[in-house]
Amino acid sequence: MRTLILDTIHGGFVIAAHLEELGQTVDTVDVYRDGGSISLFDAKMGIIRGKYDQLIYPVHLRMDHLLLQTAQEHEIQTKTHHKIVAEIISEWERNKTFTRPRHIVEITGARGKTTTAYALASCLSLSGPGLLHSSAGIYRYPEGKKIGKLSITPASVLTVACKYLEREMTWMICEESLGVSGYHDCAILTSYEDYRCGAETRSALDCKKTSLKSSPCIITPGEEFDIPQSIPCDTIVQVNGEFATYAHESLEGRCTNPLFFLSQYRTSLALATAASIVLGIEPQGIDSFESVPGRLSLTRQNERVLLDDANSGTTHITAIEAARYLRGTTHISNIILCIGQDAHAVCENLTAAAIIEAISTIKPVYTILIASGLSEPEQKEINAYLEHNSYHYQHASSLDIAQEMLKKVAIPPEIPALLAVKTWR
């Protein structure tokens, strides 16, 4: 098999290495900058001359990309990074170089992936040892020990499976961006929210739906999904206050957790509960599940209460909800707001308009703006708004520096602070 792989930045080199180990001849092209084993021109000529049997591309690539179009015109088979990952692991299993765990779950969605992954891990860990791969890191259970960290591109699943998964582990949970590979017993779609990808040419939700079509079982948020094998979680789990009752086949019972009160946790906990039940495992881990760092977790920094809601799914809506939660918890109306976007790449930006809306709604007593992930015009727009409305504020170049500023800011320590920054953690 002769293969051309596009996009070395987001896992192409990893996929190439594993395909070469399986005996394929592979060329790679970096579609965003100079790199890869061959140039874009050589790749195009190779396609035209019939050098390749298949082309592997990332799902976020625009569909009118030169190489993708050329491959389609010359009737060369095209596959996504997600799909080839499943094919590679399946080949390992056929070659008996990989032992499949009893349960494999892949999780995708615009937001709520990490929280859902942690909650499900707390349930499955009661059934035996396992592995969690999320944007927060790779964790071995039941001890919950962090043993590594990788991006959540589909290619990372290969590294997790061959490097971190141990033979005695009975389950593996993988969080993935923009879809799933299909190598699983159960998939979870955490959100129906959509955004544009592929240079604004594609719907991210459509990309996820396409990858989910081959799934044997899909747990979805409450609404019906247009794939027959999907199971809306509210057909299994009913949430009322801090309680969730569940019933599916021979399993029925009740979970209790005050996090069900919070909208940012409610859906994730319900999805994890439903997935655990579908896999035949009582979701007792939900009862003892605690908030995830960076997902509405309350701590103290010196004497100041700090609500950490800085993660890749942060939006102006989650920031407003977090501020409401912080005020309700501390019974203090004044808060310090750290808001913005870190320099790390994210799929969906937190725009200047969204930041301004959050600030105008929350009305913090003091603002720390993290603008390293924003363009210069966006920074100027936010600055102009803050100055025009007489907000007290300062800039921080990163989330870490903003947290250091909080230790020194001349605001009484009884005033709580909220971290609402879009960032990979």
C-alpha positions in Angstrom: 0.0 0.0 0.0 1.3 3.4 -1.0 0.0 6.2 1.2 0.1 10.0 1.2 -0.6 11.7 4.6 -1.6 15.4 4.8 -0.9 17.5 7.9 2.2 16.5 9.9 1.4 19.1 12.7 -1.7 17.3 14.0 -0.5 13.7 14.1 0.5 13.0 10.6 4.1 11.8 11.5 2.7 9.5 14.2 0.3 7.9 11.7 3.0 7.6 9.1 5.4 5.8 11.5 2.7 3.2 12.4 1.7 2.6 8.8 5.4 2.1 7.9 5.7 -0.5 10.7 2.8 -2.3 9.0 4.7 -2.4 5.7 3.2 0.6 3.9 5.2 3.1 1.8 4.4 6.6 3.2 5.0 10.2 2.1 4.0 13.1 4.3 3.1 16.7 3.5 2.8 19.6 5.9 -0.2 21.5 4.4 0.3 24.5 6.7 4.1 25.2 6.5 7.3 23.8 5.0 7.9 20.3 6.3 7.0 16.7 5.7 9.0 14.3 3.6 7.9 15.8 0.3 6.7 19.2 -1.0 3.1 20.0 -1.9 4.1 20.1 -5.6 5.7 16.7 -5.5 2.7 15.3 -3.7 0.4 16.7 -6.4 2.5 15.2 -9.2 2.6 11.9 -7.3 -1.2 11.8 -7.2 -1.5 12.6 -10.9 1.1 9.9 -11.9 -0.7 7.2 -9.8 2.0 6.9 -7.1 -0.5 6.5 -4.2 -3.3 4.1 -3.4 -4.8 6.3 -0.6 -4.6 9.8 0.8 -5.1 10.4 4.5 -6.3 13.9 5.5 -7.3 15.7 8.8 -11.0 16.3 9.1 -10.4 20.0 9.7 -8.8 20.4 6.2 -10.9 22.5 3.8 -12.5 20.2 1.3 -11.3 22.3 -1.7 -7.7 21.8 -0.7 -5.6 21.3 -3.8 -4.3 17.8 -2.9 -7.6 16.5 -1.7 -9.4 17.7 -4.8 -6.6 16.2 -7.0 -6.9 12.8 -5.3 -10.7 12.8 -5.8 -10.3 13.8 -9.5 -8.0 10.8 -10.0 -10.2 8.4 -8.0 -7.7 7.8 -5.3 -9.2 6.6 -2.0 -9.3 9.3 0.7 -9.7 8.6 4.5 -9.6 10.9 7.5 -7.0 10.7 10.3 -9.8 9.4 12.5 -10.6 6.5 10.2 -7.0 5.4 9.6 -6.4 5.3 13.4 -9.2 2.7 13.7 -7.8 0.7 10.8 -4.3 0.7 12.3 -5.5 -0.6 15.8 -7.7 -3.2 14.1 -4.6 -4.4 12.2 -2.7 -4.6 15.5 -5.5 -6.7 16.9 -5.5 -9.1 13.9 -1.7 -9.4 14.2 -2.1 -10.1 17.9 0.2 -7.3 18.9 -2.6 -5.5 20.7 -5.0 -6.8 23.3 -8.3 -5.0 23.2 -9.7 -4.0 26.6 -13.2 -5.1 27.5 -14.5 -1.5 27.1 -13.4 1.3 24.8 -15.2 4.6 24.8 -14.5 7.6 22.5 -15.8 11.0 23.5 -16.2 14.1 21.2 -18.2 17.3 21.2 -17.8 21.1 21.2 -17.6 21.2 25.0 -18.0 19.0 28.1 -15.6 16.3 26.8 -13.1 16.3 29.6 -15.7 16.5 32.4 -17.6 13.6 30.8 -14.4 11.6 30.5 -13.5 12.1 34.1 -17.0 11.2 35.3 -17.1 8.1 33.2 -13.6 7.1 34.4 -14.9 7.3 38.0 -17.6 4.8 37.2 -15.5 2.3 35.1 -12.7 2.4 37.7 -14.9 0.5 40.0 -15.1 -2.4 37.5 -11.3 -2.7 37.2 -8.1 -0.9 36.2 -8.2 1.3 33.1 -6.8 4.3 31.3 -8.2 7.8 30.7 -6.8 10.0 27.8 -8.1 13.5 28.0 -6.9 17.0 27.2 -5.9 17.3 30.9 -3.6 14.3 30.6 -3.3 10.5 30.6 -4.4 8.9 33.8 -4.1 5.4 35.1 -7.0 4.1 37.3 -8.1 3.3 39.9 -5.4 5.4 41.5 -6.0 8.4 39.1 -2.3 8.9 38.6 -1.2 11.1 35.8 1.3 9.3 33.6 1.6 11.5 30.5 -0.1 14.1 28.4 -0.8 14.3 24.6 -3.0 16.4 22.4 -6.5 15.0 21.6 -5.9 14.6 17.9 -6.9 11.2 16.7 -3.3 10.1 16.2 -2.7 10.4 19.9 -5.0 7.4 20.4 -2.3 5.3 18.7 0.3 6.4 21.2 -2.0 5.9 24.1 -2.9 2.4 22.9 0.6 1.2 22.2 2.6 3.0 24.9 0.4 3.6 27.9 -2.3 0.9 27.8 -1.3 -2.1 30.0 -2.4 -5.6 29.4 -4.3 -5.9 32.7 -6.4 -2.8 32.0 -10.0 -3.6 31.3 -11.1 -0.2 29.8 -9.9 2.8 27.9 -11.5 6.2 27.5 -10.3 8.6 24.8 -11.3 12.2 24.3 -10.9 13.3 20.7 -11.4 16.5 18.8 -13.7 16.7 15.7 -15.0 13.2 15.8 -14.1 9.6 16.7 -12.1 6.8 15.1 -14.9 4.2 15.4 -12.7 1.7 17.3 -14.9 1.5 20.4 -17.8 -0.2 22.1 -19.5 3.1 22.8 -19.1 6.7 21.7 -20.4 9.9 23.5 -21.3 13.1 21.8 -21.3 15.7 24.5 -22.8 18.7 22.8 -24.8 19.7 19.7 -23.1 23.1 19.6 -21.4 23.9 16.3 -18.7 26.1 14.9 -16.9 26.4 11.6 -13.7 24.5 10.8 -11.6 23.9 7.7 -10.9 27.6 7.1 -14.6 28.4 7.9 -15.8 26.0 5.1 -17.1 23.1 7.2 -19.5 22.5 10.1 -17.6 20.9 13.0 -20.8 19.1 14.1 -21.2 17.6 10.7 -17.7 16.3 10.8 -18.4 14.6 14.2 -21.7 13.2 12.9 -20.0 11.6 9.9 -17.4 9.9 12.1 -20.1 8.6 14.4 -22.1 6.8 11.7 -20.0 3.7 12.1 -20.4 3.6 15.9 -22.2 0.6 17.4 -23.6 2.8 20.1 -23.7 6.6 20.6 -24.8 8.3 23.8 -26.1 11.8 23.0 -27.5 14.8 24.9 -31.2 14.8 25.4 -32.4 15.6 21.9 -32.9 13.0 19.2 -29.9 12.4 16.9 -30.3 11.4 13.2 -28.3 8.2 13.6 -30.3 5.0 14.4 -27.8 3.6 16.9 -27.9 6.8 19.1 -29.3 6.7 22.6 -30.4 10.0 24.1 -29.1 10.0 27.7 -32.5 11.3 29.0 -34.1 8.0 28.0 -31.9 6.3 30.6 -31.2 9.0 33.1 -33.6 11.5 34.7 -32.0 14.3 36.7 -33.9 16.1 39.5 -31.9 18.5 41.6 -28.9 16.6 43.0 -30.4 13.2 42.2 -30.3 11.2 39.0 -32.5 8.1 38.6 -31.6 5.6 35.9 -33.1 2.5 34.3 -31.8 0.4 31.4 -32.3 -3.3 30.9 -31.4 -5.0 34.2 -29.8 -1.9 35.8 -31.8 0.7 37.8 -31.0 2.9 40.7 -30.2 6.4 41.8 -27.0 8.6 41.9 -26.5 11.6 44.2 -24.1 14.5 43.6 -24.6 18.2 44.2 -22.8 18.9 40.9 -26.0 17.9 39.2 -27.2 21.4 40.2 -24.7 23.1 37.9 -25.6 23.3 34.2 -21.9 22.8 33.2 -21.8 19.5 35.0 -25.4 18.2 34.7 -25.2 17.0 31.1 -21.7 15.6 31.5 -22.7 13.6 34.6 -25.9 12.4 32.9 -23.9 11.3 29.8 -21.3 9.4 31.9 -24.1 7.8 33.9 -25.9 6.6 30.8 -22.7 5.3 29.1 -21.7 3.4 32.2 -25.1 1.7 32.4 -25.1 0.9 28.6 -21.7 -0.8 29.2 -23.3 -2.8 32.0 -21.6 -1.1 34.9 -23.4 0.4 37.9 -22.6 4.2 37.9 -21.7 4.3 41.6 -18.6 6.4 40.9 -20.9 9.4 40.2 -21.8 9.6 43.9 -18.2 10.4 44.9 -17.2 12.4 41.7 -15.6 15.8 42.5 -15.2 18.8 40.3 -12.5 18.7 37.6 -9.6 21.3 37.8 -10.5 24.1 35.4 -14.1 23.1 35.3 -15.8 25.2 38.1 -13.4 24.0 40.8 -13.3 26.1 43.9 -10.0 26.6 45.7 -8.3 29.2 47.8 -5.3 31.2 46.7 -3.8 32.7 49.9 -7.0 34.0 51.5 -8.9 34.6 48.3 -11.6 32.2 47.0 -10.8 31.2 43.4 -13.2 29.6 41.0 -11.3 28.0 38.2 -13.3 27.7 34.9 -10.4 28.2 32.5 -10.5 25.4 29.8 -10.8 24.9 26.1 -14.6 25.0 26.3 -14.8 28.4 28.0 -17.3 30.8 26.4 -18.9 34.1 27.5 -22.0 32.0 28.4 -20.0 29.7 30.7 -18.2 32.7 32.2 -21.5 34.4 33.1 -22.8 31.1 34.6 -19.6 30.7 36.6 -19.8 34.3 37.9 -23.4 33.6 39.0 -22.2 30.4 40.7 -19.3 32.1 42.5 -21.6 34.9 43.8 -24.1 32.4 45.0 -21.5 30.3 46.7 -19.6 33.1 48.4 -22.6 35.5 48.9 -20.3 38.3 47.8 -21.4 40.4 44.8 -18.0 42.0 43.9 -15.7 39.7 42.0 -12.4 39.9 40.2 -12.6 38.5 36.6 -9.7 37.0 34.7 -11.0 36.6 31.2 -9.6 36.2 27.7 -7.8 33.7 25.5 -4.4 32.2 26.1 -1.9 31.9 23.2 -2.5 28.2 22.9 -4.4 27.1 19.8 -8.1 26.3 20.2 -10.7 25.2 17.7 -13.1 28.0 18.4 -11.9 31.4 19.5 -13.3 33.6 22.3 -14.0 36.7 20.3 -13.7 40.3 21.5 -17.5 40.7 21.3 -18.0 37.7 23.5 -15.5 39.0 26.1 -17.1 42.4 26.1 -20.5 40.8 26.6 -19.2 38.7 29.5 -17.6 41.7 31.2 -20.7 43.9 30.7 -23.0 41.2 32.2 -20.7 40.1 35.1 -19.6 43.7 36.0 -16.4 42.8 37.9 -14.8 45.1 40.4 -11.5 44.4 38.7 -10.6 42.7 35.4 -7.4 41.0 34.3 -7.5 40.5 30.5 -5.5 37.6 29.0 -5.2 38.7 25.4 -2.2 36.8 24.0 -4.6 34.6 21.9 -6.4 37.7 20.5 -5.6 39.8 17.5 -4.3 43.4 18.0 -7.6 44.9 16.7 -9.6 42.7 19.2 -7.3 43.8 22.0 -7.9 47.5 21.1 -11.6 46.9 20.9 -11.7 45.4 24.4 -9.4 48.1 25.8 -11.6 50.9 24.4 -14.7 49.3 26.0 -13.1 49.0 29.4 -11.8 52.5 29.4 -15.1 54.0 28.1 -17.0 52.3 30.9 -14.4 53.1 33.6 -13.5 49.5 34.4 -10.3 48.9 36.4 -8.2 46.5 34.5 -4.7 45.3 33.5 -3.3 42.9 31.0 -1.6 39.5 31.5 0.3 37.7 28.8 -0.9 34.2 30.0 -3.2 32.4 32.4 -0.2 31.6 34.7 0.8 35.2 34.9 -2.8 36.3 35.6 -2.8 33.9 38.6 0.4 35.5 39.9 -1.1 38.9 39.5 -4.0 37.8 41.6 -1.6 37.3 44.5 -0.5 40.9 44.3 -3.6 42.8 43.2 -4.7 45.6 45.6 -8.2 44.2 46.1 -9.2 42.9 49.6 -8.7 39.1 49.9 -12.3 38.6 50.8 -13.2 39.5 47.2 -13.3 36.2 45.2 -11.8 35.7 41.8 -13.0 33.9 38.6 -10.7 32.4 36.0 -12.7 32.4 32.7 -10.0 31.9 30.1 -10.1 29.9 27.0 -7.0 27.7 27.0 -5.8 24.1 26.7 -4.9 22.6 30.0 
